[in-house]
Amino acid sequence: MEKLDRKLVQLLAADGRMSYTDLGKATGLSTSAVHQRVRRLEERGVVQGYQAVIDPAQVGLPLTAYISLSPLDPAAPDDIPDRIRGFSEIESCHSVAGDFNYITKVRVATPLDLEDLLTRLRGAAHVQTRTTVVLSTAWEGRPVTGRDTPPKA
């Protein structure tokens, strides 16, 4: 990726609402050149979208937990992500190496809601679980911007 494109990605990751004019001022490009580059970054899938960052506690979801999942039957089809996709409490699902097959990040209102979610997950996905409750968050949501400099060959 070109240095200017990398700079645009970094700026957009920090503030997805930044105007093309402000992006141009920060990079030394014209507004139309910025618009073209950002459009190309979107078309290539480098920039995949723009979203508001919401404080979960402010919308009634103060409890964050990580739930690791493994099938009860190791011979069963690996369809856990499909089985749990409809659970609105699940923010993300990752295939992982280790003792469990997947790890999910969930947000709920109360410990009782977490207990209910675990019961529903175990039943719907036929999995065993291991849960880690987050006590506090030092930071999260660091923008993905790539390396400041390309790796050395």
Chimera marker file (.cmm) of the C-alpha trace (Angstrom):
<marker_set name="trace">
<marker id="1" x="0.000" y="0.000" z="0.000" r="1" g="1" b="0" radius="0.5"/>
<marker id="2" x="1.282" y="3.461" z="-0.877" r="1" g="1" b="0" radius="0.5"/>
<marker id="3" x="2.358" y="5.799" z="1.890" r="1" g="1" b="0" radius="0.5"/>
<marker id="4" x="-0.455" y="8.299" z="1.135" r="1" g="1" b="0" radius="0.5"/>
<marker id="5" x="-3.086" y="5.553" z="1.167" r="1" g="1" b="0" radius="0.5"/>
<marker id="6" x="-1.713" y="4.297" z="4.481" r="1" g="1" b="0" radius="0.5"/>
<marker id="7" x="-1.965" y="7.837" z="5.892" r="1" g="1" b="0" radius="0.5"/>
<marker id="8" x="-5.580" y="8.096" z="4.693" r="1" g="1" b="0" radius="0.5"/>
<marker id="9" x="-6.384" y="4.755" z="6.338" r="1" g="1" b="0" radius="0.5"/>
<marker id="10" x="-4.830" y="5.933" z="9.612" r="1" g="1" b="0" radius="0.5"/>
<marker id="11" x="-6.784" y="9.189" z="9.526" r="1" g="1" b="0" radius="0.5"/>
<marker id="12" x="-10.076" y="7.453" z="8.714" r="1" g="1" b="0" radius="0.5"/>
<marker id="13" x="-9.498" y="4.838" z="11.418" r="1" g="1" b="0" radius="0.5"/>
<marker id="14" x="-9.072" y="7.638" z="13.948" r="1" g="1" b="0" radius="0.5"/>
<marker id="15" x="-12.082" y="9.615" z="12.659" r="1" g="1" b="0" radius="0.5"/>
<marker id="16" x="-14.316" y="7.977" z="10.061" r="1" g="1" b="0" radius="0.5"/>
<marker id="17" x="-16.319" y="11.195" z="9.748" r="1" g="1" b="0" radius="0.5"/>
<marker id="18" x="-13.342" y="13.273" z="8.626" r="1" g="1" b="0" radius="0.5"/>
<marker id="19" x="-14.224" y="15.294" z="5.526" r="1" g="1" b="0" radius="0.5"/>
<marker id="20" x="-12.392" y="14.912" z="2.230" r="1" g="1" b="0" radius="0.5"/>
<marker id="21" x="-11.255" y="18.531" z="2.633" r="1" g="1" b="0" radius="0.5"/>
<marker id="22" x="-9.715" y="17.817" z="6.052" r="1" g="1" b="0" radius="0.5"/>
<marker id="23" x="-8.163" y="14.588" z="4.768" r="1" g="1" b="0" radius="0.5"/>
<marker id="24" x="-6.655" y="16.613" z="1.930" r="1" g="1" b="0" radius="0.5"/>
<marker id="25" x="-5.201" y="19.177" z="4.322" r="1" g="1" b="0" radius="0.5"/>
<marker id="26" x="-3.656" y="16.401" z="6.424" r="1" g="1" b="0" radius="0.5"/>
<marker id="27" x="-2.104" y="14.658" z="3.422" r="1" g="1" b="0" radius="0.5"/>
<marker id="28" x="-1.361" y="17.523" z="1.049" r="1" g="1" b="0" radius="0.5"/>
<marker id="29" x="-3.790" y="16.166" z="-1.567" r="1" g="1" b="0" radius="0.5"/>
<marker id="30" x="-6.650" y="17.946" z="-3.275" r="1" g="1" b="0" radius="0.5"/>
<marker id="31" x="-10.177" y="17.150" z="-2.157" r="1" g="1" b="0" radius="0.5"/>
<marker id="32" x="-10.914" y="15.362" z="-5.439" r="1" g="1" b="0" radius="0.5"/>
<marker id="33" x="-7.704" y="13.306" z="-5.200" r="1" g="1" b="0" radius="0.5"/>
<marker id="34" x="-8.634" y="12.270" z="-1.641" r="1" g="1" b="0" radius="0.5"/>
<marker id="35" x="-12.148" y="11.347" z="-2.785" r="1" g="1" b="0" radius="0.5"/>
<marker id="36" x="-10.731" y="9.131" z="-5.562" r="1" g="1" b="0" radius="0.5"/>
<marker id="37" x="-8.217" y="7.438" z="-3.255" r="1" g="1" b="0" radius="0.5"/>
<marker id="38" x="-10.788" y="6.783" z="-0.530" r="1" g="1" b="0" radius="0.5"/>
<marker id="39" x="-13.220" y="5.385" z="-3.112" r="1" g="1" b="0" radius="0.5"/>
<marker id="40" x="-10.464" y="3.032" z="-4.386" r="1" g="1" b="0" radius="0.5"/>
<marker id="41" x="-9.672" y="1.956" z="-0.810" r="1" g="1" b="0" radius="0.5"/>
<marker id="42" x="-13.366" y="1.160" z="-0.334" r="1" g="1" b="0" radius="0.5"/>
<marker id="43" x="-13.584" y="-0.718" z="-3.654" r="1" g="1" b="0" radius="0.5"/>
<marker id="44" x="-10.502" y="-2.799" z="-2.740" r="1" g="1" b="0" radius="0.5"/>
<marker id="45" x="-12.043" y="-3.659" z="0.619" r="1" g="1" b="0" radius="0.5"/>
<marker id="46" x="-9.341" y="-1.909" z="2.648" r="1" g="1" b="0" radius="0.5"/>
<marker id="47" x="-11.998" y="0.415" z="4.072" r="1" g="1" b="0" radius="0.5"/>
<marker id="48" x="-14.975" y="-1.840" z="4.723" r="1" g="1" b="0" radius="0.5"/>
<marker id="49" x="-17.372" y="0.610" z="6.301" r="1" g="1" b="0" radius="0.5"/>
<marker id="50" x="-17.954" y="3.354" z="8.820" r="1" g="1" b="0" radius="0.5"/>
<marker id="51" x="-19.654" y="2.966" z="12.178" r="1" g="1" b="0" radius="0.5"/>
<marker id="52" x="-20.514" y="4.774" z="15.368" r="1" g="1" b="0" radius="0.5"/>
<marker id="53" x="-18.682" y="3.564" z="18.470" r="1" g="1" b="0" radius="0.5"/>
<marker id="54" x="-21.262" y="3.068" z="21.213" r="1" g="1" b="0" radius="0.5"/>
<marker id="55" x="-20.592" y="2.867" z="24.960" r="1" g="1" b="0" radius="0.5"/>
<marker id="56" x="-22.180" y="-0.488" z="25.897" r="1" g="1" b="0" radius="0.5"/>
<marker id="57" x="-22.854" y="0.605" z="29.490" r="1" g="1" b="0" radius="0.5"/>
<marker id="58" x="-24.792" y="3.641" z="28.242" r="1" g="1" b="0" radius="0.5"/>
<marker id="59" x="-27.163" y="1.361" z="26.305" r="1" g="1" b="0" radius="0.5"/>
<marker id="60" x="-27.701" y="-1.045" z="29.191" r="1" g="1" b="0" radius="0.5"/>
<marker id="61" x="-25.003" y="-3.658" z="28.452" r="1" g="1" b="0" radius="0.5"/>
<marker id="62" x="-22.342" y="-3.109" z="31.124" r="1" g="1" b="0" radius="0.5"/>
<marker id="63" x="-21.244" y="-6.755" z="31.467" r="1" g="1" b="0" radius="0.5"/>
<marker id="64" x="-18.696" y="-8.031" z="28.943" r="1" g="1" b="0" radius="0.5"/>
<marker id="65" x="-17.560" y="-11.644" z="28.837" r="1" g="1" b="0" radius="0.5"/>
<marker id="66" x="-15.580" y="-13.975" z="26.618" r="1" g="1" b="0" radius="0.5"/>
<marker id="67" x="-17.144" y="-17.367" z="26.054" r="1" g="1" b="0" radius="0.5"/>
<marker id="68" x="-15.022" y="-20.166" z="24.609" r="1" g="1" b="0" radius="0.5"/>
<marker id="69" x="-16.934" y="-22.905" z="22.771" r="1" g="1" b="0" radius="0.5"/>
<marker id="70" x="-16.168" y="-26.495" z="21.775" r="1" g="1" b="0" radius="0.5"/>
<marker id="71" x="-18.560" y="-29.075" z="20.348" r="1" g="1" b="0" radius="0.5"/>
<marker id="72" x="-19.779" y="-31.761" z="22.741" r="1" g="1" b="0" radius="0.5"/>
<marker id="73" x="-19.234" y="-34.246" z="19.908" r="1" g="1" b="0" radius="0.5"/>
<marker id="74" x="-15.853" y="-33.665" z="18.200" r="1" g="1" b="0" radius="0.5"/>
<marker id="75" x="-17.123" y="-35.627" z="15.173" r="1" g="1" b="0" radius="0.5"/>
<marker id="76" x="-20.028" y="-33.190" z="14.666" r="1" g="1" b="0" radius="0.5"/>
<marker id="77" x="-19.914" y="-30.777" z="11.698" r="1" g="1" b="0" radius="0.5"/>
<marker id="78" x="-18.043" y="-27.539" z="12.402" r="1" g="1" b="0" radius="0.5"/>
<marker id="79" x="-21.099" y="-25.290" z="12.169" r="1" g="1" b="0" radius="0.5"/>
<marker id="80" x="-20.904" y="-23.491" z="15.515" r="1" g="1" b="0" radius="0.5"/>
<marker id="81" x="-20.700" y="-19.989" z="13.949" r="1" g="1" b="0" radius="0.5"/>
<marker id="82" x="-23.890" y="-20.678" z="11.985" r="1" g="1" b="0" radius="0.5"/>
<marker id="83" x="-25.670" y="-22.022" z="15.070" r="1" g="1" b="0" radius="0.5"/>
<marker id="84" x="-24.841" y="-18.941" z="17.178" r="1" g="1" b="0" radius="0.5"/>
<marker id="85" x="-25.122" y="-16.193" z="14.548" r="1" g="1" b="0" radius="0.5"/>
<marker id="86" x="-28.631" y="-15.223" z="15.693" r="1" g="1" b="0" radius="0.5"/>
<marker id="87" x="-27.630" y="-14.443" z="19.287" r="1" g="1" b="0" radius="0.5"/>
<marker id="88" x="-27.700" y="-10.645" z="19.454" r="1" g="1" b="0" radius="0.5"/>
<marker id="89" x="-25.574" y="-10.624" z="22.618" r="1" g="1" b="0" radius="0.5"/>
<marker id="90" x="-22.583" y="-11.958" z="20.665" r="1" g="1" b="0" radius="0.5"/>
<marker id="91" x="-20.409" y="-9.137" z="19.367" r="1" g="1" b="0" radius="0.5"/>
<marker id="92" x="-17.738" y="-11.267" z="17.693" r="1" g="1" b="0" radius="0.5"/>
<marker id="93" x="-16.811" y="-14.890" z="17.051" r="1" g="1" b="0" radius="0.5"/>
<marker id="94" x="-13.289" y="-16.117" z="16.296" r="1" g="1" b="0" radius="0.5"/>
<marker id="95" x="-11.958" y="-19.540" z="15.369" r="1" g="1" b="0" radius="0.5"/>
<marker id="96" x="-8.998" y="-20.204" z="17.664" r="1" g="1" b="0" radius="0.5"/>
<marker id="97" x="-6.245" y="-22.711" z="18.327" r="1" g="1" b="0" radius="0.5"/>
<marker id="98" x="-6.070" y="-24.330" z="21.733" r="1" g="1" b="0" radius="0.5"/>
<marker id="99" x="-8.443" y="-26.198" z="24.013" r="1" g="1" b="0" radius="0.5"/>
<marker id="100" x="-11.571" y="-24.630" z="22.495" r="1" g="1" b="0" radius="0.5"/>
<marker id="101" x="-12.610" y="-24.154" z="18.864" r="1" g="1" b="0" radius="0.5"/>
<marker id="102" x="-14.148" y="-20.673" z="19.068" r="1" g="1" b="0" radius="0.5"/>
<marker id="103" x="-14.115" y="-17.679" z="21.343" r="1" g="1" b="0" radius="0.5"/>
<marker id="104" x="-16.901" y="-15.125" z="21.409" r="1" g="1" b="0" radius="0.5"/>
<marker id="105" x="-17.156" y="-11.680" z="22.933" r="1" g="1" b="0" radius="0.5"/>
<marker id="106" x="-20.569" y="-10.991" z="24.439" r="1" g="1" b="0" radius="0.5"/>
<marker id="107" x="-22.268" y="-8.036" z="26.095" r="1" g="1" b="0" radius="0.5"/>
<marker id="108" x="-25.216" y="-8.398" z="28.476" r="1" g="1" b="0" radius="0.5"/>
<marker id="109" x="-26.963" y="-6.385" z="31.166" r="1" g="1" b="0" radius="0.5"/>
<marker id="110" x="-26.621" y="-8.650" z="34.214" r="1" g="1" b="0" radius="0.5"/>
<marker id="111" x="-25.018" y="-11.861" z="35.458" r="1" g="1" b="0" radius="0.5"/>
<marker id="112" x="-28.457" y="-13.511" z="35.165" r="1" g="1" b="0" radius="0.5"/>
<marker id="113" x="-28.558" y="-12.504" z="31.497" r="1" g="1" b="0" radius="0.5"/>
<marker id="114" x="-25.129" y="-14.087" z="31.037" r="1" g="1" b="0" radius="0.5"/>
<marker id="115" x="-26.314" y="-17.273" z="32.704" r="1" g="1" b="0" radius="0.5"/>
<marker id="116" x="-29.371" y="-17.341" z="30.425" r="1" g="1" b="0" radius="0.5"/>
<marker id="117" x="-27.191" y="-16.790" z="27.356" r="1" g="1" b="0" radius="0.5"/>
<marker id="118" x="-24.894" y="-19.658" z="28.354" r="1" g="1" b="0" radius="0.5"/>
<marker id="119" x="-27.874" y="-21.983" z="28.747" r="1" g="1" b="0" radius="0.5"/>
<marker id="120" x="-29.259" y="-20.996" z="25.346" r="1" g="1" b="0" radius="0.5"/>
<marker id="121" x="-25.837" y="-21.309" z="23.652" r="1" g="1" b="0" radius="0.5"/>
<marker id="122" x="-25.214" y="-24.770" z="25.085" r="1" g="1" b="0" radius="0.5"/>
<marker id="123" x="-28.621" y="-25.951" z="23.920" r="1" g="1" b="0" radius="0.5"/>
<marker id="124" x="-28.629" y="-24.399" z="20.455" r="1" g="1" b="0" radius="0.5"/>
<marker id="125" x="-25.024" y="-25.123" z="19.494" r="1" g="1" b="0" radius="0.5"/>
<marker id="126" x="-24.472" y="-28.372" z="21.447" r="1" g="1" b="0" radius="0.5"/>
<marker id="127" x="-21.257" y="-27.038" z="22.962" r="1" g="1" b="0" radius="0.5"/>
<marker id="128" x="-19.328" y="-26.939" z="26.179" r="1" g="1" b="0" radius="0.5"/>
<marker id="129" x="-18.315" y="-23.466" z="27.314" r="1" g="1" b="0" radius="0.5"/>
<marker id="130" x="-15.709" y="-21.676" z="29.381" r="1" g="1" b="0" radius="0.5"/>
<marker id="131" x="-16.536" y="-18.120" z="30.406" r="1" g="1" b="0" radius="0.5"/>
<marker id="132" x="-14.281" y="-15.255" z="31.419" r="1" g="1" b="0" radius="0.5"/>
<marker id="133" x="-16.017" y="-12.156" z="32.790" r="1" g="1" b="0" radius="0.5"/>
<marker id="134" x="-14.364" y="-8.788" z="32.143" r="1" g="1" b="0" radius="0.5"/>
<marker id="135" x="-13.919" y="-6.781" z="35.356" r="1" g="1" b="0" radius="0.5"/>
<marker id="136" x="-12.676" y="-3.601" z="33.708" r="1" g="1" b="0" radius="0.5"/>
<marker id="137" x="-11.338" y="-2.535" z="30.331" r="1" g="1" b="0" radius="0.5"/>
<marker id="138" x="-8.072" y="-0.615" z="30.144" r="1" g="1" b="0" radius="0.5"/>
<marker id="139" x="-8.634" y="0.038" z="26.408" r="1" g="1" b="0" radius="0.5"/>
<marker id="140" x="-10.213" y="-1.543" z="23.376" r="1" g="1" b="0" radius="0.5"/>
<marker id="141" x="-11.202" y="-0.722" z="19.838" r="1" g="1" b="0" radius="0.5"/>
<marker id="142" x="-7.740" y="0.301" z="18.734" r="1" g="1" b="0" radius="0.5"/>
<marker id="143" x="-8.067" y="1.241" z="15.063" r="1" g="1" b="0" radius="0.5"/>
<marker id="144" x="-6.502" y="-1.208" z="12.628" r="1" g="1" b="0" radius="0.5"/>
<marker id="145" x="-4.197" y="0.888" z="10.491" r="1" g="1" b="0" radius="0.5"/>
<marker id="146" x="-1.385" y="-1.420" z="9.439" r="1" g="1" b="0" radius="0.5"/>
<marker id="147" x="2.264" y="-0.794" z="9.981" r="1" g="1" b="0" radius="0.5"/>
<marker id="148" x="3.687" y="2.701" z="9.854" r="1" g="1" b="0" radius="0.5"/>
<marker id="149" x="6.478" y="1.408" z="7.652" r="1" g="1" b="0" radius="0.5"/>
<marker id="150" x="6.441" y="-1.534" z="5.283" r="1" g="1" b="0" radius="0.5"/>
<marker id="151" x="8.186" y="-4.681" z="6.501" r="1" g="1" b="0" radius="0.5"/>
<marker id="152" x="11.791" y="-5.125" z="5.409" r="1" g="1" b="0" radius="0.5"/>
<marker id="153" x="12.381" y="-7.685" z="2.699" r="1" g="1" b="0" radius="0.5"/>
<link id1="1" id2="2" r="1" g="1" b="0" radius="0.2"/>
<link id1="2" id2="3" r="1" g="1" b="0" radius="0.2"/>
<link id1="3" id2="4" r="1" g="1" b="0" radius="0.2"/>
<link id1="4" id2="5" r="1" g="1" b="0" radius="0.2"/>
<link id1="5" id2="6" r="1" g="1" b="0" radius="0.2"/>
<link id1="6" id2="7" r="1" g="1" b="0" radius="0.2"/>
<link id1="7" id2="8" r="1" g="1" b="0" radius="0.2"/>
<link id1="8" id2="9" r="1" g="1" b="0" radius="0.2"/>
<link id1="9" id2="10" r="1" g="1" b="0" radius="0.2"/>
<link id1="10" id2="11" r="1" g="1" b="0" radius="0.2"/>
<link id1="11" id2="12" r="1" g="1" b="0" radius="0.2"/>
<link id1="12" id2="13" r="1" g="1" b="0" radius="0.2"/>
<link id1="13" id2="14" r="1" g="1" b="0" radius="0.2"/>
<link id1="14" id2="15" r="1" g="1" b="0" radius="0.2"/>
<link id1="15" id2="16" r="1" g="1" b="0" radius="0.2"/>
<link id1="16" id2="17" r="1" g="1" b="0" radius="0.2"/>
<link id1="17" id2="18" r="1" g="1" b="0" radius="0.2"/>
<link id1="18" id2="19" r="1" g="1" b="0" radius="0.2"/>
<link id1="19" id2="20" r="1" g="1" b="0" radius="0.2"/>
<link id1="20" id2="21" r="1" g="1" b="0" radius="0.2"/>
<link id1="21" id2="22" r="1" g="1" b="0" radius="0.2"/>
<link id1="22" id2="23" r="1" g="1" b="0" radius="0.2"/>
<link id1="23" id2="24" r="1" g="1" b="0" radius="0.2"/>
<link id1="24" id2="25" r="1" g="1" b="0" radius="0.2"/>
<link id1="25" id2="26" r="1" g="1" b="0" radius="0.2"/>
<link id1="26" id2="27" r="1" g="1" b="0" radius="0.2"/>
<link id1="27" id2="28" r="1" g="1" b="0" radius="0.2"/>
<link id1="28" id2="29" r="1" g="1" b="0" radius="0.2"/>
<link id1="29" id2="30" r="1" g="1" b="0" radius="0.2"/>
<link id1="30" id2="31" r="1" g="1" b="0" radius="0.2"/>
<link id1="31" id2="32" r="1" g="1" b="0" radius="0.2"/>
<link id1="32" id2="33" r="1" g="1" b="0" radius="0.2"/>
<link id1="33" id2="34" r="1" g="1" b="0" radius="0.2"/>
<link id1="34" id2="35" r="1" g="1" b="0" radius="0.2"/>
<link id1="35" id2="36" r="1" g="1" b="0" radius="0.2"/>
<link id1="36" id2="37" r="1" g="1" b="0" radius="0.2"/>
<link id1="37" id2="38" r="1" g="1" b="0" radius="0.2"/>
<link id1="38" id2="39" r="1" g="1" b="0" radius="0.2"/>
<link id1="39" id2="40" r="1" g="1" b="0" radius="0.2"/>
<link id1="40" id2="41" r="1" g="1" b="0" radius="0.2"/>
<link id1="41" id2="42" r="1" g="1" b="0" radius="0.2"/>
<link id1="42" id2="43" r="1" g="1" b="0" radius="0.2"/>
<link id1="43" id2="44" r="1" g="1" b="0" radius="0.2"/>
<link id1="44" id2="45" r="1" g="1" b="0" radius="0.2"/>
<link id1="45" id2="46" r="1" g="1" b="0" radius="0.2"/>
<link id1="46" id2="47" r="1" g="1" b="0" radius="0.2"/>
<link id1="47" id2="48" r="1" g="1" b="0" radius="0.2"/>
<link id1="48" id2="49" r="1" g="1" b="0" radius="0.2"/>
<link id1="49" id2="50" r="1" g="1" b="0" radius="0.2"/>
<link id1="50" id2="51" r="1" g="1" b="0" radius="0.2"/>
<link id1="51" id2="52" r="1" g="1" b="0" radius="0.2"/>
<link id1="52" id2="53" r="1" g="1" b="0" radius="0.2"/>
<link id1="53" id2="54" r="1" g="1" b="0" radius="0.2"/>
<link id1="54" id2="55" r="1" g="1" b="0" radius="0.2"/>
<link id1="55" id2="56" r="1" g="1" b="0" radius="0.2"/>
<link id1="56" id2="57" r="1" g="1" b="0" radius="0.2"/>
<link id1="57" id2="58" r="1" g="1" b="0" radius="0.2"/>
<link id1="58" id2="59" r="1" g="1" b="0" radius="0.2"/>
<link id1="59" id2="60" r="1" g="1" b="0" radius="0.2"/>
<link id1="60" id2="61" r="1" g="1" b="0" radius="0.2"/>
<link id1="61" id2="62" r="1" g="1" b="0" radius="0.2"/>
<link id1="62" id2="63" r="1" g="1" b="0" radius="0.2"/>
<link id1="63" id2="64" r="1" g="1" b="0" radius="0.2"/>
<link id1="64" id2="65" r="1" g="1" b="0" radius="0.2"/>
<link id1="65" id2="66" r="1" g="1" b="0" radius="0.2"/>
<link id1="66" id2="67" r="1" g="1" b="0" radius="0.2"/>
<link id1="67" id2="68" r="1" g="1" b="0" radius="0.2"/>
<link id1="68" id2="69" r="1" g="1" b="0" radius="0.2"/>
<link id1="69" id2="70" r="1" g="1" b="0" radius="0.2"/>
<link id1="70" id2="71" r="1" g="1" b="0" radius="0.2"/>
<link id1="71" id2="72" r="1" g="1" b="0" radius="0.2"/>
<link id1="72" id2="73" r="1" g="1" b="0" radius="0.2"/>
<link id1="73" id2="74" r="1" g="1" b="0" radius="0.2"/>
<link id1="74" id2="75" r="1" g="1" b="0" radius="0.2"/>
<link id1="75" id2="76" r="1" g="1" b="0" radius="0.2"/>
<link id1="76" id2="77" r="1" g="1" b="0" radius="0.2"/>
<link id1="77" id2="78" r="1" g="1" b="0" radius="0.2"/>
<link id1="78" id2="79" r="1" g="1" b="0" radius="0.2"/>
<link id1="79" id2="80" r="1" g="1" b="0" radius="0.2"/>
<link id1="80" id2="81" r="1" g="1" b="0" radius="0.2"/>
<link id1="81" id2="82" r="1" g="1" b="0" radius="0.2"/>
<link id1="82" id2="83" r="1" g="1" b="0" radius="0.2"/>
<link id1="83" id2="84" r="1" g="1" b="0" radius="0.2"/>
<link id1="84" id2="85" r="1" g="1" b="0" radius="0.2"/>
<link id1="85" id2="86" r="1" g="1" b="0" radius="0.2"/>
<link id1="86" id2="87" r="1" g="1" b="0" radius="0.2"/>
<link id1="87" id2="88" r="1" g="1" b="0" radius="0.2"/>
<link id1="88" id2="89" r="1" g="1" b="0" radius="0.2"/>
<link id1="89" id2="90" r="1" g="1" b="0" radius="0.2"/>
<link id1="90" id2="91" r="1" g="1" b="0" radius="0.2"/>
<link id1="91" id2="92" r="1" g="1" b="0" radius="0.2"/>
<link id1="92" id2="93" r="1" g="1" b="0" radius="0.2"/>
<link id1="93" id2="94" r="1" g="1" b="0" radius="0.2"/>
<link id1="94" id2="95" r="1" g="1" b="0" radius="0.2"/>
<link id1="95" id2="96" r="1" g="1" b="0" radius="0.2"/>
<link id1="96" id2="97" r="1" g="1" b="0" radius="0.2"/>
<link id1="97" id2="98" r="1" g="1" b="0" radius="0.2"/>
<link id1="98" id2="99" r="1" g="1" b="0" radius="0.2"/>
<link id1="99" id2="100" r="1" g="1" b="0" radius="0.2"/>
<link id1="100" id2="101" r="1" g="1" b="0" radius="0.2"/>
<link id1="101" id2="102" r="1" g="1" b="0" radius="0.2"/>
<link id1="102" id2="103" r="1" g="1" b="0" radius="0.2"/>
<link id1="103" id2="104" r="1" g="1" b="0" radius="0.2"/>
<link id1="104" id2="105" r="1" g="1" b="0" radius="0.2"/>
<link id1="105" id2="106" r="1" g="1" b="0" radius="0.2"/>
<link id1="106" id2="107" r="1" g="1" b="0" radius="0.2"/>
<link id1="107" id2="108" r="1" g="1" b="0" radius="0.2"/>
<link id1="108" id2="109" r="1" g="1" b="0" radius="0.2"/>
<link id1="109" id2="110" r="1" g="1" b="0" radius="0.2"/>
<link id1="110" id2="111" r="1" g="1" b="0" radius="0.2"/>
<link id1="111" id2="112" r="1" g="1" b="0" radius="0.2"/>
<link id1="112" id2="113" r="1" g="1" b="0" radius="0.2"/>
<link id1="113" id2="114" r="1" g="1" b="0" radius="0.2"/>
<link id1="114" id2="115" r="1" g="1" b="0" radius="0.2"/>
<link id1="115" id2="116" r="1" g="1" b="0" radius="0.2"/>
<link id1="116" id2="117" r="1" g="1" b="0" radius="0.2"/>
<link id1="117" id2="118" r="1" g="1" b="0" radius="0.2"/>
<link id1="118" id2="119" r="1" g="1" b="0" radius="0.2"/>
<link id1="119" id2="120" r="1" g="1" b="0" radius="0.2"/>
<link id1="120" id2="121" r="1" g="1" b="0" radius="0.2"/>
<link id1="121" id2="122" r="1" g="1" b="0" radius="0.2"/>
<link id1="122" id2="123" r="1" g="1" b="0" radius="0.2"/>
<link id1="123" id2="124" r="1" g="1" b="0" radius="0.2"/>
<link id1="124" id2="125" r="1" g="1" b="0" radius="0.2"/>
<link id1="125" id2="126" r="1" g="1" b="0" radius="0.2"/>
<link id1="126" id2="127" r="1" g="1" b="0" radius="0.2"/>
<link id1="127" id2="128" r="1" g="1" b="0" radius="0.2"/>
<link id1="128" id2="129" r="1" g="1" b="0" radius="0.2"/>
<link id1="129" id2="130" r="1" g="1" b="0" radius="0.2"/>
<link id1="130" id2="131" r="1" g="1" b="0" radius="0.2"/>
<link id1="131" id2="132" r="1" g="1" b="0" radius="0.2"/>
<link id1="132" id2="133" r="1" g="1" b="0" radius="0.2"/>
<link id1="133" id2="134" r="1" g="1" b="0" radius="0.2"/>
<link id1="134" id2="135" r="1" g="1" b="0" radius="0.2"/>
<link id1="135" id2="136" r="1" g="1" b="0" radius="0.2"/>
<link id1="136" id2="137" r="1" g="1" b="0" radius="0.2"/>
<link id1="137" id2="138" r="1" g="1" b="0" radius="0.2"/>
<link id1="138" id2="139" r="1" g="1" b="0" radius="0.2"/>
<link id1="139" id2="140" r="1" g="1" b="0" radius="0.2"/>
<link id1="140" id2="141" r="1" g="1" b="0" radius="0.2"/>
<link id1="141" id2="142" r="1" g="1" b="0" radius="0.2"/>
<link id1="142" id2="143" r="1" g="1" b="0" radius="0.2"/>
<link id1="143" id2="144" r="1" g="1" b="0" radius="0.2"/>
<link id1="144" id2="145" r="1" g="1" b="0" radius="0.2"/>
<link id1="145" id2="146" r="1" g="1" b="0" radius="0.2"/>
<link id1="146" id2="147" r="1" g="1" b="0" radius="0.2"/>
<link id1="147" id2="148" r="1" g="1" b="0" radius="0.2"/>
<link id1="148" id2="149" r="1" g="1" b="0" radius="0.2"/>
<link id1="149" id2="150" r="1" g="1" b="0" radius="0.2"/>
<link id1="150" id2="151" r="1" g="1" b="0" radius="0.2"/>
<link id1="151" id2="152" r="1" g="1" b="0" radius="0.2"/>
<link id1="152" id2="153" r="1" g="1" b="0" radius="0.2"/>
</marker_set>
